[in-house]
Every structure is written in structure tokens, then in C-alpha cells.
Amino acid sequence: MHLLKDRIKKDGIVISDTVLMVDSFINHQMDPVMMNEMGENFAKYFESYNITKVVTIESSGIPPAIYTAMHMGVQLLTLKKQTSKVLKDGIIQTQIHSFTKGLDYQLTLSKKYLSYQDKILIIDDFLANGEAVLGAARLIEQCGAAVAGIGIVIEKSFQEGRCRIEEKGYDIYSLARLRSLSSNNIEFI
């Protein structure tokens, strides 16, 4: 996606050889025109997959996932990173490790929103080691639903996430694939 790659080149900030900050247009402040185009791209790529729901993990995956769900005409389900006082009954959890934050957390899903009839598209903002996506997939499959595909906004292809996801047999589509990050030099595949 050219708009995204151009924006990464222009406004992305390389923090280290593994960390790219995109908070001015994806994470903290968002560009709705670009989010809409992302949603269109994901919807077009996965249009023949018979997706019944889009699933994402709070919070940075929500904007591209909303636009994707809108363009596909399906519901969006958000997996929670924090336990809730009101979300207690019928929940399942799995522990995942956040590469960016360097901590573990419990990913939570209310089982009542998924069934064996659902074909799920997982949307996430970044792919590094694949922990978040694989954790989401575990929860989805525990509910009997099928993971039909995985859409990633920015993939760090120099990390192991894609290989781990492909080993599980999931179809993955990334809008921008980074070959490397180094002192303000961003290379795409």
C-alpha cells in the first residue's frame, strides 16, 4: 500500500533496529483517510474468504479493524488486554508477551460472541514475533470458530512472526513489510 509506505518513510521514527514509532498516524493520532484505505485493502484481499467477523486486540488494532469490518459488512470483536469487573461470565484467556511493551498480559475473549459457524479475520497493527496474533487465534479456535486469515498493517519481516504464523497454516497479508530498520533508514520488502 503506497500511501502507508510513504507515510512510514515520512513520519515513522526509527527508535532502534527493532522498534518503529508510528504514533503520529497509526497508534496515538490516526489518519482516518489512510485507515479507510487500509480497510479497503484488507477487505479486497480477503473478499473471497467468507469472513463473518473481524477480530482485533485493543487498542491500536481497532482503527484499521473497524474500517475493515465496515468495508466487509461484518461485526468487529475486540479482544481485551485487561480483565474487567463486568466481563466475567463465559470468558476465556490466554497469556501473551508484548514485544513492544516487554511484558506479559492476559488476552480475554467472551465466548458468547463466537461460534463454530464463524470465519474470522484477525487484524493487528504490528507483527513482530507473532505472540499477539497467535494468542488471538488460540482464543478464537477455543470457541470453535475458524481463523480464515490474518491482516497486518506493518510487518517486521526481519523478526519471526510471519514464519510462526505460516507454520500454523494461516494465510497472512501485510500492507507494509519492513526488511530492516536502522538509524532512520527504513527498507521495505
VOBA-1610 file (N, C-alpha, C; in pm, whole numbers, padded with zeros to 5 digits, always signed):
BEGIN
Met+00085-00117+00000Met+00000+00000+00000Met+00090+00124+00000His+00089+00195-00111His+00182+00307-00129His+00161+00420-00028Leu+00035+00454-00001Leu+00008+00562+00094Leu+00071+00532+00230Leu+00055+00409+00276Leu+00111+00370+00406Leu+00264+00373+00403Lys+00324+00316+00301Lys+00471+00314+00292Lys+00528+00455+00286Asp+00462+00542+00208Asp+00509+00681+00200Asp+00500+00749+00336Arg+00392+00722+00408Arg+00373+00784+00539Arg+00475+00731+00640Ile+00505+00600+00632Ile+00607+00543+00720Ile+00741+00610+00694Lys+00776+00625+00567Lys+00904+00690+00530Lys+00908+00835+00580Lys+00795+00905+00566Lys+00791+01047+00600Lys+00783+01070+00751Asp+00695+00996+00820Asp+00665+01027+00960Asp+00705+00919+01060Gly+00745+00802+01014Gly+00788+00696+01104Gly+00921+00733+01168Ile+00936+00699+01294Ile+01059+00729+01367Ile+01123+00597+01410Val+01245+00573+01362Val+01318+00453+01399Val+01377+00474+01538Ile+01331+00394+01632Ile+01380+00401+01770Ile+01503+00311+01786Ser+01497+00196+01723Ser+01609+00100+01726Ser+01596+00011+01604Asp+01682-00088+01593Asp+01673-00177+01477Asp+01554-00273+01484Thr+01475-00267+01593Thr+01354-00348+01604Thr+01228-00268+01636Val+01241-00138+01660Val+01125-00058+01701Val+01106+00061+01608Leu+00985+00070+01551Leu+00944+00181+01465Leu+00826+00249+01532Met+00836+00380+01553Met+00726+00455+01614Met+00643+00521+01504Val+00514+00492+01506Val+00421+00547+01407Val+00303+00613+01476Asp+00329+00668+01594Asp+00222+00723+01675Asp+00157+00848+01619Ser+00220+00912+01522Ser+00161+01035+01466Ser+00053+01006+01362Phe+00040+00878+01319Phe-00064+00849+01218Phe-00132+00713+01234Ile-00084+00627+01325Ile-00149+00497+01345Ile-00187+00473+01490Asn-00097+00494+01584Asn-00120+00450+01721Asn-00184+00553+01814His-00131+00673+01816His-00180+00774+01910His-00272+00872+01839Gln-00223+00927+01732Gln-00303+01012+01643Gln-00326+00929+01517Met-00448+00934+01463Met-00479+00849+01349Met-00523+00929+01229Asp-00484+00879+01113Asp-00524+00938+00986Asp-00644+00858+00933Pro-00767+00912+00944Pro-00885+00835+00904Pro-00890+00803+00754Val-00836+00888+00670Val-00833+00860+00527Val-00745+00737+00500Met-00630+00733+00564Met-00541+00619+00547Met-00601+00494+00611Met-00667+00506+00726Met-00732+00392+00790Met-00840+00335+00698Asn-00914+00422+00633Asn-01018+00378+00540Asn-00956+00300+00424Glu-00845+00349+00370Glu-00778+00280+00261Glu-00724+00144+00308Met-00673+00139+00431Met-00627+00011+00486Met-00743-00088+00490Gly-00856-00042+00542Gly-00974-00127+00550Gly-01018-00177+00413Glu-01014-00090+00313Glu-01048-00130+00176Glu-00952-00236+00125Asn-00822-00218+00151Asn-00720-00314+00107Asn-00741-00451+00171Phe-00762-00454+00301Phe-00786-00581+00368Phe-00914-00647+00316Ala-01021-00567+00303Ala-01149-00622+00255Ala-01135-00680+00115Lys-01062-00612+00030Lys-01043-00661-00107Lys-00962-00791-00109Tyr-00854-00794-00033Tyr-00769-00914-00031Tyr-00847-01036+00020Phe-00927-01017+00126Phe-00995-01129+00190Phe-01141-01145+00145Glu-01181-01079+00037Glu-01322-01080-00003Glu-01377-01219-00035Ser-01296-01312-00080Ser-01346-01445-00115Ser-01336-01545+00001Tyr-01300-01499+00120Tyr-01279-01588+00234Tyr-01405-01612+00318Asn-01516-01552+00281Asn-01643-01567+00354Asn-01631-01531+00502Ile-01565-01420+00527Ile-01544-01371+00664Ile-01678-01335+00727Thr-01699-01380+00852Thr-01823-01345+00923Thr-01798-01240+01031Lys-01672-01230+01079Lys-01638-01129+01180Lys-01491-01092+01167Val-01463-00968+01203Val-01325-00921+01216Val-01294-00916+01364Val-01174-00964+01401Val-01131-00963+01540Val-00999-00886+01549Thr-00986-00805+01652Thr-00861-00734+01678Thr-00834-00733+01827Ile-00718-00684+01862Ile-00677-00671+02002Ile-00671-00523+02035Glu-00729-00486+02151Glu-00722-00345+02188Glu-00578-00302+02205Ser-00539-00186+02176Ser-00618-00076+02126Ser-00574-00030+01986Ser-00449-00047+01952Ser-00400+00007+01824Ser-00455-00065+01702Gly-00501-00188+01718Gly-00560-00259+01605Gly-00702-00217+01574Ile-00766-00145+01666Ile-00908-00113+01649Ile-00935-00026+01525Pro-00863+00085+01503Pro-00898+00168+01386Pro-00892+00094+01251Pro-00783+00025+01217Pro-00786-00045+01087Pro-00889-00158+01085Ala-00914-00219+01200Ala-01013-00328+01207Ala-01155-00275+01187Ile-01186-00159+01241Ile-01320-00101+01223Ile-01345-00075+01075Tyr-01249-00012+01008Tyr-01268+00017+00866Tyr-01275-00112+00783Thr-01200-00213+00822Thr-01207-00341+00751Thr-01345-00403+00768Ala-01393-00407+00892Ala-01526-00463+00919Ala-01634-00386+00844Met-01621-00254+00841Met-01718-00171+00770Met-01720-00206+00622His-01603-00216+00560His-01596-00247+00417His-01642-00390+00387Met-01630-00480+00484Met-01674-00618+00464Met-01820-00638+00503Gly-01877-00540+00574Gly-02016-00552+00618Gly-02037-00655+00727Val-01938-00667+00818Val-01946-00764+00928Val-01920-00694+01061Gln-01944-00766+01170Gln-01919-00715+01305Gln-01770-00717+01337Leu-01732-00630+01431Leu-01596-00626+01483Leu-01599-00670+01629Leu-01508-00760+01665Leu-01494-00806+01803Leu-01355-00768+01851Thr-01348-00702+01967Thr-01220-00658+02023Thr-01183-00745+02142Leu-01065-00806+02135Leu-01014-00883+02247Leu-00951-00786+02348Lys-00975-00813+02474Lys-00929-00723+02580Lys-00794-00767+02636Lys-00712-00667+02670Lys-00583-00693+02735Lys-00594-00687+02887Gln-00698-00624+02936Gln-00718-00608+03079Gln-00842-00687+03120Thr-00839-00747+03236Thr-00960-00810+03286Thr-01057-00701+03330Ser-01184-00734+03328Ser-01288-00635+03356Ser-01377-00683+03469Lys-01429-00589+03546Lys-01524-00623+03652Lys-01657-00669+03595Val-01692-00623+03476Val-01821-00659+03417Val-01811-00775+03319Leu-01695-00800+03265Leu-01674-00910+03171Leu-01618-01029+03250Lys-01711-01108+03309Lys-01668-01217+03397Lys-01717-01353+03350Asp-01841-01361+03309Asp-01900-01489+03276Asp-01867-01530+03133Gly-01833-01657+03116Gly-01811-01712+02983Gly-01689-01657+02912Ile-01586-01620+02987Ile-01466-01567+02923Ile-01358-01675+02917Ile-01272-01661+02819Ile-01153-01743+02813Ile-01034-01649+02799Gln-00919-01696+02846Gln-00799-01613+02843Gln-00678-01693+02799Thr-00581-01622+02749Thr-00452-01681+02718Thr-00345-01576+02745Gln-00232-01619+02792Gln-00123-01526+02821Gln-00041-01502+02695Ile-00009-01377+02671Ile+00079-01342+02560Ile+00184-01243+02608His+00293-01237+02533His+00402-01146+02565His+00405-01034+02462Ser+00400-00911+02507Ser+00407-00795+02419Ser+00553-00762+02389Phe+00592-00771+02261Phe+00729-00737+02222Phe+00758-00590+02251Thr+00665-00503+02212Thr+00686-00359+02226Thr+00693-00316+02373Lys+00602-00367+02454Lys+00598-00325+02594Lys+00688-00409+02683Gly+00730-00526+02635Gly+00818-00612+02713Gly+00752-00670+02837Leu+00621-00698+02828Leu+00552-00755+02942Leu+00449-00857+02897Asp+00405-00940+02992Asp+00303-01040+02965Asp+00168-00985+03009Tyr+00063-01028+02939Tyr-00072-00993+02980Tyr-00169-01101+02937Gln-00287-01099+02999Gln-00392-01195+02968Gln-00483-01138+02860Leu-00488-01204+02748Leu-00579-01167+02641Leu-00712-01235+02671Thr-00821-01158+02666Thr-00951-01206+02711Thr-01056-01197+02601Leu-01138-01303+02592Leu-01247-01310+02495Leu-01371-01363+02563Ser-01484-01299+02535Ser-01612-01350+02581Ser-01662-01450+02476Lys-01680-01575+02517Lys-01717-01683+02425Lys-01852-01661+02357Lys-01938-01581+02416Lys-02073-01566+02360Lys-02075-01498+02223Tyr-01965-01435+02183Tyr-01964-01363+02056Tyr-01914-01444+01938Leu-01866-01567+01961Leu-01816-01651+01852Leu-01881-01788+01856Ser-01891-01849+01738Ser-01945-01985+01730Ser-01868-02063+01624Tyr-01898-02192+01615Tyr-01830-02278+01517Tyr-01861-02236+01373Gln-01964-02154+01353Gln-02000-02109+01218Gln-01917-01989+01171Asp-01845-01926+01262Asp-01773-01804+01229Asp-01640-01832+01158Lys-01613-01748+01058Lys-01485-01745+00989Lys-01426-01608+01017Ile-01314-01606+01086Ile-01260-01484+01145Ile-01140-01431+01066Leu-01140-01299+01051Leu-01024-01227+01001Leu-00965-01150+01119Ile-00842-01181+01154Ile-00772-01109+01261Ile-00697-00993+01196Ile-00714-00873+01251Ile-00642-00753+01206Ile-00559-00701+01323Asp-00430-00672+01296Asp-00346-00613+01400Asp-00256-00507+01338Asp-00209-00414+01420Asp-00129-00303+01368Asp+00013-00345+01335Phe+00078-00422+01422Phe+00217-00464+01400Phe+00229-00615+01413Leu+00323-00670+01339Leu+00363-00809+01356Leu+00513-00811+01381Ala+00551-00862+01497Ala+00694-00877+01531Ala+00722-01026+01547Asn+00697-01078+01666Asn+00721-01220+01692Asn+00596-01306+01680Gly+00482-01244+01659Gly+00358-01318+01636Gly+00281-01357+01760Glu+00328-01316+01877Glu+00262-01355+02002Glu+00116-01312+02009Ala+00088-01187+01977Ala-00048-01135+01990Ala-00142-01207+01894Val-00102-01219+01768Val-00187-01284+01668Val-00210-01430+01702Leu-00106-01501+01743Leu-00121-01642+01777Leu-00205-01660+01903Gly-00194-01568+01997Gly-00281-01571+02116Gly-00426-01550+02078Ala-00451-01454+01989Ala-00588-01430+01942Ala-00642-01554+01872Ala-00560-01615+01788Ala-00602-01735+01716Ala-00637-01848+01812Arg-00558-01864+01918Arg-00587-01969+02018Arg-00726-01950+02078Leu-00756-01826+02117Leu-00886-01799+02178Leu-00999-01822+02079Ile-00982-01775+01957Ile-01086-01791+01854Ile-01115-01939+01832Glu-01010-02018+01820Glu-01027-02161+01793Glu-01083-02235+01915Gln-01055-02188+02036Gln-01115-02249+02156Gln-01266-02232+02156Cys-01315-02129+02087Cys-01459-02107+02077Cys-01521-02188+01964Gly-01438-02259+01888Gly-01489-02338+01776Gly-01493-02264+01645Ala-01456-02138+01644Ala-01455-02059+01520Ala-01325-02088+01445Ala-01322-02052+01317Ala-01205-02074+01233Ala-01136-01943+01202Val-01004-01942+01207Val-00926-01827+01164Val-00908-01841+01013Ala-00975-01754+00938Ala-00971-01761+00792Ala-00854-01682+00734Gly-00806-01581+00808Gly-00695-01501+00759Gly-00647-01403+00864Ile-00529-01348+00836Ile-00468-01251+00927Ile-00419-01132+00845Gly-00463-01012+00882Gly-00421-00889+00816Gly-00336-00807+00912Ile-00221-00765+00862Ile-00126-00688+00944Ile-00100-00554+00875Val-00102-00446+00950Val-00071-00314+00894Val+00078-00306+00863Ile+00164-00326+00963Ile+00310-00318+00943Ile+00374-00445+00997Glu+00441-00516+00909Glu+00509-00640+00946Glu+00659-00615+00952Lys+00719-00654+01062Lys+00865-00651+01075Lys+00916-00786+01025Ser+00941-00796+00896Ser+00975-00923+00833Ser+01108-00979+00879Phe+01189-00898+00944Phe+01317-00944+00996Phe+01302-01016+01131Gln+01179-01022+01182Gln+01151-01096+01305Gln+01072-01222+01269Glu+01050-01309+01363Glu+00999-01442+01334Glu+00847-01456+01323Gly+00772-01349+01338Gly+00627-01357+01340Gly+00564-01425+01219Arg+00602-01383+01099Arg+00544-01442+00977Arg+00569-01592+00972Cys+00690-01634+01000Cys+00723-01778+00996Cys+00637-01855+01095Arg+00621-01803+01214Arg+00541-01870+01317Arg+00395-01882+01275Ile+00343-01778+01211Ile+00204-01778+01166Ile+00186-01874+01048Glu+00277-01870+00954Glu+00268-01960+00838Glu+00285-02106+00879Glu+00368-02133+00981Glu+00383-02270+01032Glu+00250-02326+01082Lys+00164-02239+01132Lys+00032-02281+01181Lys-00069-02295+01067Gly-00028-02257+00946Gly-00115-02273+00830Gly-00209-02156+00802Tyr-00188-02044+00867Tyr-00274-01928+00847Tyr-00228-01846+00727Asp-00325-01792+00653Asp-00295-01700+00543Asp-00273-01561+00603Ile-00162-01500+00568Ile-00129-01369+00623Ile-00106-01270+00510Tyr-00161-01150+00526Tyr-00145-01043+00429Tyr-00106-00917+00504Ser+00007-00858+00466Ser+00056-00736+00532Ser+00057-00621+00433Leu+00015-00504+00480Leu+00011-00385+00395Leu+00150-00327+00371Ala+00237-00337+00471Ala+00376-00289+00457Ala+00466-00390+00527Arg+00564-00440+00453Arg+00658-00537+00509Arg+00795-00472+00518Leu+00846-00460+00641Leu+00976-00397+00664Leu+01087-00501+00651Arg+01185-00471+00569Arg+01304-00557+00557Arg+01400-00529+00671Ser+01418-00397+00702Ser+01510-00362+00812Ser+01483-00220+00859Leu+01530-00193+00980Leu+01526-00062+01042Leu+01666-00032+01091Ser+01717+00085+01055Ser+01846+00126+01109Ser+01859+00277+01098Ser+01906+00337+01203Ser+01928+00482+01213Ser+01859+00564+01103Asn+01729+00570+01116Asn+01642+00645+01025Asn+01645+00596+00882Asn+01683+00471+00861Asn+01675+00409+00729Asn+01573+00296+00737Ile+01464+00311+00664Ile+01357+00212+00664Ile+01357+00147+00527Glu+01375+00014+00524Glu+01372-00060+00399Glu+01251-00153+00396Phe+01182-00153+00282Phe+01065-00239+00263Phe+01100-00358+00176Ile+01022-00464+00192Ile+01033-00579+00102Ile+00946-00548-00019
//
